[in-house]
């Protein structure tokens, strides 16, 4: 895998160095009952034209040409829940599925919040209380420092240089939990906690508590001990819409609203741009996977400051923008080479999007 080239990102954020970091939701954001929700049992989805929205129609084709050239497969923009832009390219279609990669981490976050709300678990409880001791190669005292919240905030303290596996031999102590932020696949252990406490398989609990309730399709597959979600682009958009509605689908609160507030705000004091497996824009600084460096400035300088995002390998994207009532989905192959989460493509895409939205 190719490590992200940082120099272009440094240039981008320097231009926004003096920007405000206030990410509170503006007072003029419409209530979630103003959102449109597509039906659960049909493939219909209401649309808005760019002309109706007052967007720049002349800039749509340059955006689509850019997406096509950057190996995109599915692209959807929702405004207040209705489809404003939907295009498929590079031999993809609305019916074909694609992998979410690490963008699917946020599905684990959502389910953790639901399970906690049902009293199955507590995020402040140590993981070994649920999985038993010895799930890592750390000493008992070191292992017992790791809570479920550490899994969701990437602060387990386990060594991120030990490969992708999550067997005990791959989970070695590097620092006390809560003192080091590092992008690590150990978050998958949260799925094991949910399965054990619910007495169901991870996929069965996920399907009944989230997927089926919002009309998503898709399935989990296991690759190198990691659960990866596959679905259509519209199913990814349904999850994005649920997030934009503060966890509510029509009249049903599916993910607790207070939990989502925690999940989409800074979860620790090391990487300000990270919540519970969600990436956060508009912060003073950020860290990136495979690095302990701190970079000053916004995560994606030309994106709205209140935007938060699910970012997956090879540029799988979910962008949620509360201030603009937007959900934006991108599926496909990597725009340029390989990457883990953030890439130069994010800001390039937002520059093109801003031309359409403004």
Secondary structure as the mmCIF struct_conf table of DSSP 4:
data_model
#
loop_
_struct_conf.conf_type_id
_struct_conf.id
_struct_conf.beg_label_comp_id
_struct_conf.beg_label_asym_id
_struct_conf.beg_label_seq_id
_struct_conf.end_label_comp_id
_struct_conf.end_label_asym_id
_struct_conf.end_label_seq_id
HELX_LH_PP_P HELX_LH_PP_P1 UNK A 2 UNK A 5
HELX_RH_AL_P HELX_RH_AL_P1 UNK A 7 UNK A 14
TURN_TY1_P TURN_TY1_P1 UNK A 15 UNK A 18
HELX_LH_PP_P HELX_LH_PP_P2 UNK A 24 UNK A 26
TURN_TY1_P TURN_TY1_P2 UNK A 27 UNK A 28
BEND BEND1 UNK A 29 UNK A 29
HELX_LH_PP_P HELX_LH_PP_P3 UNK A 30 UNK A 31
HELX_RH_3T_P HELX_RH_3T_P1 UNK A 32 UNK A 34
BEND BEND2 UNK A 35 UNK A 35
TURN_TY1_P TURN_TY1_P3 UNK A 40 UNK A 41
BEND BEND3 UNK A 42 UNK A 43
STRN STRN1 UNK A 47 UNK A 47
HELX_RH_AL_P HELX_RH_AL_P2 UNK A 50 UNK A 53
TURN_TY1_P TURN_TY1_P4 UNK A 54 UNK A 54
HELX_RH_3T_P HELX_RH_3T_P2 UNK A 57 UNK A 59
HELX_RH_AL_P HELX_RH_AL_P3 UNK A 60 UNK A 69
TURN_TY1_P TURN_TY1_P5 UNK A 70 UNK A 71
STRN STRN2 UNK A 72 UNK A 79
TURN_TY1_P TURN_TY1_P6 UNK A 80 UNK A 81
STRN STRN3 UNK A 82 UNK A 88
TURN_TY1_P TURN_TY1_P7 UNK A 90 UNK A 91
TURN_TY1_P TURN_TY1_P8 UNK A 94 UNK A 95
STRN STRN4 UNK A 98 UNK A 99
HELX_RH_3T_P HELX_RH_3T_P3 UNK A 101 UNK A 104
HELX_RH_AL_P HELX_RH_AL_P4 UNK A 105 UNK A 117
TURN_TY1_P TURN_TY1_P9 UNK A 118 UNK A 119
BEND BEND4 UNK A 120 UNK A 120
TURN_TY1_P TURN_TY1_P10 UNK A 123 UNK A 124
BEND BEND5 UNK A 125 UNK A 125
STRN STRN5 UNK A 126 UNK A 126
TURN_TY1_P TURN_TY1_P11 UNK A 127 UNK A 127
HELX_RH_AL_P HELX_RH_AL_P5 UNK A 128 UNK A 131
TURN_TY1_P TURN_TY1_P12 UNK A 133 UNK A 134
BEND BEND6 UNK A 135 UNK A 138
HELX_RH_AL_P HELX_RH_AL_P6 UNK A 140 UNK A 143
TURN_TY1_P TURN_TY1_P13 UNK A 144 UNK A 145
STRN STRN6 UNK A 147 UNK A 147
HELX_RH_AL_P HELX_RH_AL_P7 UNK A 148 UNK A 153
TURN_TY1_P TURN_TY1_P14 UNK A 154 UNK A 154
STRN STRN7 UNK A 158 UNK A 158
TURN_TY1_P TURN_TY1_P15 UNK A 160 UNK A 161
BEND BEND7 UNK A 162 UNK A 162
BEND BEND8 UNK A 164 UNK A 164
BEND BEND9 UNK A 167 UNK A 167
HELX_RH_3T_P HELX_RH_3T_P4 UNK A 168 UNK A 170
STRN STRN8 UNK A 173 UNK A 173
BEND BEND10 UNK A 175 UNK A 175
TURN_TY1_P TURN_TY1_P16 UNK A 177 UNK A 178
BEND BEND11 UNK A 179 UNK A 179
HELX_RH_3T_P HELX_RH_3T_P5 UNK A 185 UNK A 188
HELX_RH_AL_P HELX_RH_AL_P8 UNK A 189 UNK A 198
TURN_TY1_P TURN_TY1_P17 UNK A 199 UNK A 199
BEND BEND12 UNK A 200 UNK A 200
HELX_RH_AL_P HELX_RH_AL_P9 UNK A 202 UNK A 206
HELX_RH_PI_P HELX_RH_PI_P1 UNK A 207 UNK A 211
TURN_TY1_P TURN_TY1_P18 UNK A 212 UNK A 215
STRN STRN9 UNK A 219 UNK A 223
TURN_TY1_P TURN_TY1_P19 UNK A 224 UNK A 225
STRN STRN10 UNK A 226 UNK A 231
HELX_RH_AL_P HELX_RH_AL_P10 UNK A 233 UNK A 244
TURN_TY1_P TURN_TY1_P20 UNK A 245 UNK A 247
STRN STRN11 UNK A 248 UNK A 249
TURN_TY1_P TURN_TY1_P21 UNK A 250 UNK A 251
STRN STRN12 UNK A 252 UNK A 253
BEND BEND13 UNK A 255 UNK A 255
HELX_RH_AL_P HELX_RH_AL_P11 UNK A 257 UNK A 263
TURN_TY1_P TURN_TY1_P22 UNK A 264 UNK A 264
BEND BEND14 UNK A 265 UNK A 265
BEND BEND15 UNK A 268 UNK A 270
TURN_TY1_P TURN_TY1_P23 UNK A 272 UNK A 273
STRN STRN13 UNK A 274 UNK A 274
BEND BEND16 UNK A 275 UNK A 277
STRN STRN14 UNK A 279 UNK A 280
BEND BEND17 UNK A 281 UNK A 282
BEND BEND18 UNK A 284 UNK A 284
STRN STRN15 UNK A 285 UNK A 286
TURN_TY1_P TURN_TY1_P24 UNK A 289 UNK A 290
STRN STRN16 UNK A 295 UNK A 296
BEND BEND19 UNK A 297 UNK A 297
BEND BEND20 UNK A 299 UNK A 300
TURN_TY1_P TURN_TY1_P25 UNK A 301 UNK A 302
BEND BEND21 UNK A 303 UNK A 303
TURN_TY1_P TURN_TY1_P26 UNK A 305 UNK A 306
STRN STRN17 UNK A 308 UNK A 312
TURN_TY1_P TURN_TY1_P27 UNK A 313 UNK A 315
STRN STRN18 UNK A 316 UNK A 321
HELX_RH_3T_P HELX_RH_3T_P6 UNK A 322 UNK A 324
TURN_TY1_P TURN_TY1_P28 UNK A 325 UNK A 325
STRN STRN19 UNK A 326 UNK A 332
BEND BEND22 UNK A 333 UNK A 333
BEND BEND23 UNK A 335 UNK A 337
BEND BEND24 UNK A 340 UNK A 341
HELX_RH_AL_P HELX_RH_AL_P12 UNK A 344 UNK A 357
#
